[in-house]
Amino acid sequence: MTNFKVIIFDLDGTIADTLPLCIAAFKKSIEPLLGKRISDEEIVATFGPSEEGTIRKLIPLHEDAGVKSYLTYYEQLHYTCPAPFQGIKELLESLQNKGVQLAMVTGKGKYSTKISLEQFGLSEYFDVLETGSPDGPNKVNGIRSVLKRFKAEAEECLYVGDAPSDIVYCKEIGIPIAAAAWASTADITALQALNPEWLFKSVEGFQSWVLD
C-alpha cells in the first residue's frame, strides 16, 4: 500500500458530486431575498468562504435569513445527490481497516457538511473534521490543524481534492496532493496546469493506486 500516515479528503466534487446541489440551494434561498435571478457563474464566483460567506457577499442585508433558508433547501434537495461517488465508501473503509488516519478539510460550512456526511453514511470514517470559514478560504489552516492533531509531518500525508485552489494550498504547506478529477464539474486542464503530484480521473484508479 502507498505509505501515507494520514489522508485528508475534500468533500464537494471529491466525495460526492454535490456542486449542482449547492447551486440549486443557493438559488432557492437567495433569489427571493435578492428579488432577482442569479446565475450559476455569479454564485461560483463567490466560492472560497463557506456558504455563510457566499450569502454574506450576495445578500449582506439578509445574511441570517439567507443562511437559514439555504440550509433548509440544502437538506430538502439532497435527494438529488443521494450517495457519494461509487466506490468512495469502500475506499474509506479499506483505508481505515489498514490503519490510515482519515480527516476531512472542506470549504463547506459545518452544518451543510454534517447534513451531507449523514446523508451519505460517512460520518464515522473521519477522525478529524475541519470546515470552512465565512470570512474567506481557510483550508490552509484546516490542513495545518489536522497535521497538528495527528502529530504528522506534511510529507507523511496526502490531500485529495478537486479544485485548482486545493493544489495551491497544498504547495504552500508542502503536503502532496492527489487531484480528484472524477466529478462532472472537474476542470482537468486547470488541475494539470498547476502540476499536482498525482491526478486521477476515476475513484477506481485512485483506489487501485493508494491501496497498492
C-alpha positions as CSV (number, residue, x, y, z in Angstrom):
1,M,0.0,0.0,0.0
2,T,1.1,3.6,-0.7
3,N,2.6,4.7,2.6
4,F,0.6,7.6,4.0
5,K,0.0,8.1,7.7
6,V,-2.9,10.4,7.1
7,I,-5.2,11.0,4.1
8,I,-7.3,14.2,4.1
9,F,-10.3,14.5,1.8
10,D,-12.2,17.4,0.4
11,L,-16.0,17.0,0.2
12,D,-17.7,18.8,-2.7
13,G,-16.5,17.2,-6.0
14,T,-14.3,14.7,-4.3
15,I,-16.5,12.6,-2.0
16,A,-19.7,13.3,-4.0
17,D,-21.0,15.4,-6.9
18,T,-22.6,17.9,-4.6
19,L,-21.9,21.2,-6.5
20,P,-25.2,21.1,-8.5
21,L,-27.0,20.6,-5.2
22,C,-25.2,23.6,-3.6
23,I,-26.0,25.9,-6.6
24,A,-29.7,24.8,-6.5
25,A,-29.9,25.5,-2.8
26,F,-28.3,28.9,-3.2
27,K,-30.7,29.9,-6.0
28,K,-33.8,28.8,-4.0
29,S,-32.6,30.7,-0.9
30,I,-31.0,33.8,-2.3
31,E,-33.2,34.7,-5.3
32,P,-36.4,35.5,-3.2
33,L,-34.4,37.7,-0.9
34,L,-32.4,39.3,-3.7
35,G,-35.5,40.0,-5.7
36,K,-33.9,38.8,-9.0
37,R,-32.5,35.7,-10.7
38,I,-28.8,34.9,-10.2
39,S,-26.6,32.8,-12.5
40,D,-24.5,29.8,-11.7
41,E,-21.4,31.8,-12.6
42,E,-22.3,34.6,-10.1
43,I,-22.7,32.1,-7.4
44,V,-19.5,30.1,-8.2
45,A,-17.5,33.4,-8.4
46,T,-18.1,33.9,-4.6
47,F,-16.8,30.5,-3.6
48,G,-13.9,30.3,-1.2
49,P,-15.6,31.1,2.0
50,S,-18.2,28.8,3.5
51,E,-21.8,29.1,2.4
52,E,-22.3,31.7,5.1
53,G,-19.6,33.8,3.4
54,T,-21.2,33.4,0.0
55,I,-24.6,34.5,1.3
56,R,-22.9,37.4,3.1
57,K,-21.4,38.6,-0.3
58,L,-24.6,38.2,-2.3
59,I,-27.3,39.4,0.1
60,P,-25.5,41.2,3.0
61,L,-28.7,42.7,4.3
62,H,-30.4,39.3,4.7
63,E,-27.5,37.1,5.8
64,D,-29.2,35.3,8.7
65,A,-32.4,34.7,6.8
66,G,-30.4,33.5,3.8
67,V,-28.3,31.1,5.7
68,K,-31.3,29.6,7.4
69,S,-33.1,29.2,4.1
70,Y,-30.0,27.8,2.4
71,L,-29.6,25.0,5.0
72,T,-33.3,24.2,4.7
73,Y,-33.2,23.8,1.0
74,Y,-29.8,22.1,1.0
75,E,-31.3,19.3,3.2
76,Q,-34.6,19.2,1.2
77,L,-32.9,18.9,-2.1
78,H,-30.3,16.4,-1.0
79,Y,-32.3,13.7,-2.7
80,T,-30.8,15.0,-5.9
81,C,-27.4,13.8,-4.6
82,P,-28.3,10.7,-2.6
83,A,-25.0,8.9,-2.5
84,P,-21.2,9.6,-2.7
85,F,-19.3,8.7,-5.8
86,Q,-19.3,4.9,-6.5
87,G,-16.5,3.3,-4.6
88,I,-15.9,6.1,-2.1
89,K,-17.4,4.3,0.9
90,E,-15.5,1.1,0.1
91,L,-12.3,3.2,-0.3
92,L,-12.7,4.8,3.1
93,E,-13.4,1.5,4.8
94,S,-10.4,-0.1,3.2
95,L,-8.1,2.8,4.3
96,Q,-9.5,2.7,7.8
97,N,-9.0,-1.0,8.0
98,K,-5.4,-0.6,7.0
99,G,-4.8,1.8,9.8
100,V,-4.7,5.0,7.8
101,Q,-6.0,8.0,9.8
102,L,-8.7,9.9,7.8
103,A,-9.6,13.5,8.0
104,M,-11.8,15.9,6.1
105,V,-10.9,19.5,5.3
106,T,-13.6,21.3,3.3
107,G,-14.6,24.8,2.5
108,K,-18.2,24.0,3.3
109,G,-19.8,25.2,6.5
110,K,-20.1,22.8,9.4
111,Y,-23.9,22.4,9.2
112,S,-24.1,21.5,5.5
113,T,-21.0,19.2,5.9
114,K,-22.9,17.4,8.7
115,I,-26.0,17.1,6.6
116,S,-24.1,15.5,3.7
117,L,-21.9,13.2,5.7
118,E,-25.1,11.9,7.5
119,Q,-26.9,11.5,4.2
120,F,-24.0,9.5,2.7
121,G,-23.4,7.5,5.9
122,L,-19.8,8.5,6.1
123,S,-19.6,10.4,9.4
124,E,-17.9,7.5,11.2
125,Y,-14.9,7.5,8.8
126,F,-13.3,10.8,9.6
127,D,-11.4,11.2,12.8
128,V,-10.9,15.0,12.3
129,L,-13.3,17.4,10.5
130,E,-12.3,20.9,9.6
131,T,-14.9,23.0,7.9
132,G,-14.9,26.4,6.1
133,S,-15.0,30.0,7.4
134,P,-17.4,32.7,6.3
135,D,-14.5,35.2,6.3
136,G,-12.6,33.6,3.4
137,P,-10.7,30.5,2.3
138,N,-9.5,28.6,5.3
139,K,-8.2,25.2,4.0
140,V,-4.5,26.0,4.8
141,N,-5.4,26.5,8.5
142,G,-7.6,23.4,8.3
143,I,-4.9,21.2,6.9
144,R,-2.3,22.5,9.4
145,S,-4.8,21.8,12.2
146,V,-5.1,18.2,11.0
147,L,-1.3,17.7,10.9
148,K,-1.1,19.1,14.4
149,R,-3.9,16.8,15.7
150,F,-2.2,13.7,14.2
151,K,1.3,14.9,15.1
152,A,2.2,14.2,11.4
153,E,4.6,15.8,9.0
154,A,3.2,17.1,5.8
155,E,5.2,14.6,3.7
156,E,3.6,11.7,5.6
157,C,0.2,12.9,4.5
158,L,-1.9,13.2,1.4
159,Y,-4.7,15.6,0.5
160,V,-7.4,14.6,-2.0
161,G,-9.3,17.5,-3.6
162,D,-10.8,18.5,-6.9
163,A,-10.3,22.3,-7.0
164,P,-7.2,24.1,-8.6
165,S,-7.1,26.1,-5.4
166,D,-6.5,22.9,-3.4
167,I,-3.3,22.4,-5.3
168,V,-2.1,25.9,-4.5
169,Y,-2.9,25.5,-0.8
170,C,-1.1,22.1,-0.6
171,K,2.0,23.5,-2.3
172,E,2.0,26.3,0.3
173,I,2.0,23.8,3.1
174,G,4.2,21.2,1.4
175,I,1.7,18.4,1.6
176,P,1.4,16.2,-1.6
177,I,-2.0,16.2,-3.4
178,A,-3.9,13.7,-5.4
179,A,-6.1,15.9,-7.7
180,A,-9.6,14.3,-7.9
181,A,-10.8,14.8,-11.5
182,W,-13.7,12.4,-11.4
183,A,-16.6,14.8,-10.8
184,S,-18.6,16.2,-13.7
185,T,-17.5,19.7,-12.5
186,A,-13.7,18.9,-12.6
187,D,-11.6,21.2,-14.8
188,I,-8.8,18.7,-15.7
189,T,-6.9,21.3,-17.8
190,A,-6.8,23.7,-14.9
191,L,-5.7,21.0,-12.5
192,Q,-2.9,19.7,-14.7
193,A,-1.6,23.3,-15.3
194,L,-0.8,23.5,-11.5
195,N,1.3,20.3,-11.5
196,P,-0.3,18.2,-8.7
197,E,1.8,15.3,-7.6
198,W,-0.9,12.9,-8.9
199,L,-4.1,13.3,-10.9
200,F,-6.8,10.7,-11.1
201,K,-9.8,10.6,-13.4
202,S,-11.7,7.9,-11.5
203,V,-12.3,6.8,-8.0
204,E,-11.3,3.3,-9.1
205,G,-8.0,4.5,-10.4
206,F,-7.2,6.3,-7.2
207,Q,-8.3,3.4,-5.1
208,S,-6.0,1.0,-7.0
209,W,-3.1,3.3,-6.6
210,V,-3.5,4.2,-2.9
211,L,-4.2,0.7,-1.8
212,D,-1.5,-0.9,-3.9
